[in-house]
Amino acid sequence: MQSAPAETEFPKYCNGILKAEEHRTIAYAKGSAIHLYAVNGGVLSYLDFRQTKSGGRESILRSAPRAAMESICRGGTEIAVIASDEPKRSIDDLGGRDSELSGDSDSLRLDQIPREDGAKANNTFYAVGAVPSSFTISRVSGIVYGNLRVNGLSPTNLNTQWISFNYASTGYATSTEHLLIVLFSNSSIIRVYLLEGNGVIIGTNSDSPYVGCGHPLAPAPANSSPPYNAQYEAWWRTGNAVYPQGCGSSPVGDGFLHHFDIQANKFQDIWFQRQNLNSGVWTVAPAINSAAARSASGVAWNPANGGVAIGSTNDFGGTNDFSIQFTSVVTGWF
């Protein structure tokens, strides 16, 4: 029997985005908040992962449209603010035009959101440093909201970073996208940056030749595994490597509750296991090491990185809305 998801520990703002009389009529799903950032003096912004021309991935901050925020709140999902940068940072510092943080009339600023008590929105922000214990990532009208990033450096006396969580999705099986769980991630959330780290992807990656779960040319048993699955991936500034190890015979799939345990260490070893909490079936992936692929790329591994990045791709052609719920999220080192 699973316990009910906890409320997010970060400030919630739907009670200011919607008018008070409308907000009171909505039943919000417990623990379902989409977490955003407040940058450039308070502009609510979302983190977007996109593919680079060289085949790697980068993330970028974009301003969240007012209409989309209202739609998310009306749909029963709360909006919370996980972090901000220092106020009054220039657009150039945020990555120039590509950052799309123009603060135009369609974007929301925290100090412009009225509260039910008539006070201005709280402009005291949490430092980036902790993954929320529960959160949601959703695609709404073609845009993915809720991708998140926390800063961090690895402790000098500990070698292994870990994360565990419960995972459930709706509509993700037909989205053609996959989720990135990145440990030893590089630290900045402000500038446009190229993703670094080691971890696991969850979702559909069957179009990756020779390595994707369910791709006919992947080695057995990955070639016959369900497409909606989990497998290893390593990221560096000029590319990435996907590994067929980890592809299980039991799908992740929509409508199931899964538990994941993921570990990565300073020596580039990665390991994960997952359990379908509905059926009780375990999938324990054999550990892999990313050193050979990263060395061949010519990009050095940086074991000092200790951040976490979690987010969905949005560039594989799917158009349907989806929702992914994370609960009982815990991270740490040993």
Backbone hydrogen bonds, N-H to C=O, Kabsch-Sander energy under -0.5 kcal/mol:
donor,donor_aa,acceptor,acceptor_aa,energy
13,Y,79,I,-2.6
16,G,13,Y,-2.0
17,I,13,Y,-1.9
18,L,14,C,-2.1
22,E,19,K,-0.6
23,H,19,K,-2.8
24,R,20,A,-1.9
25,T,22,E,-1.4
26,I,23,H,-1.4
28,Y,26,I,-0.8
29,A,76,G,-2.4
32,S,29,A,-1.6
34,I,78,E,-2.9
35,H,33,A,-0.5
36,L,80,A,-2.8
37,Y,45,S,-2.8
38,A,83,A,-2.2
39,V,43,V,-2.1
43,V,39,V,-2.6
44,L,108,L,-3.2
45,S,37,Y,-3.1
46,Y,62,R,-2.7
47,L,147,N,-0.6
48,D,46,Y,-0.5
48,D,60,I,-2.8
49,F,312,S,-0.5
50,R,58,E,-2.8
52,T,56,G,-2.2
55,G,52,T,-1.6
58,E,50,R,-2.5
59,S,193,Y,-2.0
60,I,48,D,-2.1
62,R,46,Y,-2.4
63,S,100,E,-1.3
64,A,44,L,-2.8
66,R,106,D,-3.8
69,M,65,P,-1.9
70,E,66,R,-2.2
71,S,67,A,-2.1
72,I,68,A,-2.4
73,C,69,M,-2.2
74,R,70,E,-2.4
75,G,71,S,-1.5
76,G,73,C,-1.7
77,T,72,I,-1.8
80,A,34,I,-2.5
81,V,11,P,-1.7
82,I,36,L,-2.5
82,I,80,A,-0.6
83,A,36,L,-0.8
84,S,126,Y,-0.7
85,D,38,A,-1.1
89,R,86,E,-0.7
94,L,90,S,-1.0
94,L,91,I,-0.5
95,G,92,D,-1.4
96,G,91,I,-1.9
98,D,95,G,-0.7
99,S,96,G,-1.4
100,E,97,R,-1.8
102,S,100,E,-0.7
107,S,104,D,-1.8
108,L,64,A,-0.8
110,L,42,G,-2.2
112,Q,109,R,-1.7
113,I,110,L,-1.3
115,R,119,A,-1.8
118,G,115,R,-2.1
121,A,110,L,-0.6
121,A,113,I,-0.6
125,F,123,N,-0.7
129,G,127,A,-0.6
135,F,326,F,-2.0
136,T,33,A,-2.1
137,I,324,I,-2.3
138,S,145,Y,-2.4
139,R,322,F,-2.1
140,V,138,S,-0.6
140,V,143,I,-2.8
143,I,140,V,-1.7
145,Y,138,S,-3.4
145,Y,143,I,-0.5
148,L,310,I,-2.9
150,V,308,V,-2.7
154,S,304,A,-2.4
158,L,155,P,-1.0
161,Q,264,A,-2.9
162,W,332,G,-2.5
163,I,262,I,-2.2
164,S,330,V,-2.6
165,F,260,F,-1.8
166,N,327,T,-3.0
167,Y,258,H,-3.0
168,A,325,Q,-1.7
170,T,323,S,-2.7
175,S,172,Y,-1.3
179,L,202,I,-3.7
180,L,311,G,-3.5
181,I,179,L,-0.5
181,I,200,V,-2.5
182,V,180,L,-0.6
182,V,309,A,-3.2
183,L,181,I,-0.6
183,L,198,N,-3.0
184,F,307,G,-0.5
185,S,307,G,-2.1
186,N,196,E,-0.7
193,Y,59,S,-1.5
195,L,57,R,-3.4
197,G,235,W,-2.0
198,N,183,L,-2.2
199,G,233,E,-2.1
200,V,181,I,-1.8
201,I,231,Q,-3.0
202,I,179,L,-1.9
203,G,229,N,-2.7
204,T,177,E,-2.3
205,N,203,G,-0.6
205,N,227,P,-0.7
208,S,205,N,-1.7
211,V,208,S,-1.1
212,G,208,S,-2.5
214,G,222,A,-2.9
215,H,212,G,-2.3
218,A,215,H,-1.9
222,A,219,P,-1.2
223,N,219,P,-0.9
224,S,221,P,-1.3
225,S,222,A,-1.2
229,N,203,G,-2.4
229,N,227,P,-1.2
231,Q,201,I,-2.0
232,Y,243,Y,-0.6
232,Y,245,Q,-1.1
233,E,199,G,-2.0
234,A,241,A,-2.5
235,W,197,G,-2.9
236,W,239,G,-2.5
239,G,236,W,-1.6
241,A,234,A,-2.2
243,Y,232,Y,-2.1
247,C,244,P,-1.8
252,V,228,Y,-2.2
255,G,169,S,-2.0
256,F,253,G,-0.7
258,H,167,Y,-2.8
258,H,256,F,-0.6
259,H,275,Q,-2.5
260,F,165,F,-2.9
261,D,273,Q,-2.4
262,I,163,I,-2.6
263,Q,271,W,-3.0
264,A,161,Q,-2.3
265,N,269,D,-1.9
266,K,159,N,-1.5
268,Q,265,N,-1.8
270,I,288,I,-2.5
271,W,263,Q,-2.4
273,Q,261,D,-2.1
274,R,283,T,-2.4
275,Q,259,H,-2.3
276,N,281,V,-2.7
277,L,257,L,-2.7
277,L,275,Q,-0.9
278,N,257,L,-0.6
280,G,276,N,-3.1
283,T,274,R,-2.9
285,A,272,F,-2.0
285,A,283,T,-0.6
288,I,270,I,-2.0
290,S,268,Q,-2.2
294,R,290,S,-2.3
295,S,291,A,-2.7
296,A,292,A,-2.1
297,S,293,A,-1.0
298,G,294,R,-0.7
298,G,295,S,-1.1
299,V,294,R,-1.1
305,N,302,N,-1.4
306,G,152,G,-2.4
307,G,152,G,-0.5
307,G,185,S,-2.2
308,V,150,V,-1.7
309,A,182,V,-2.0
310,I,148,L,-2.6
311,G,180,L,-1.8
313,T,178,H,-2.4
322,F,139,R,-1.0
323,S,170,T,-2.4
324,I,137,I,-2.6
325,Q,168,A,-3.2
326,F,135,F,-3.1
326,F,324,I,-0.5
327,T,166,N,-1.9
329,V,133,S,-2.4
330,V,164,S,-2.4
332,G,162,W,-2.0
334,F,160,T,-2.1
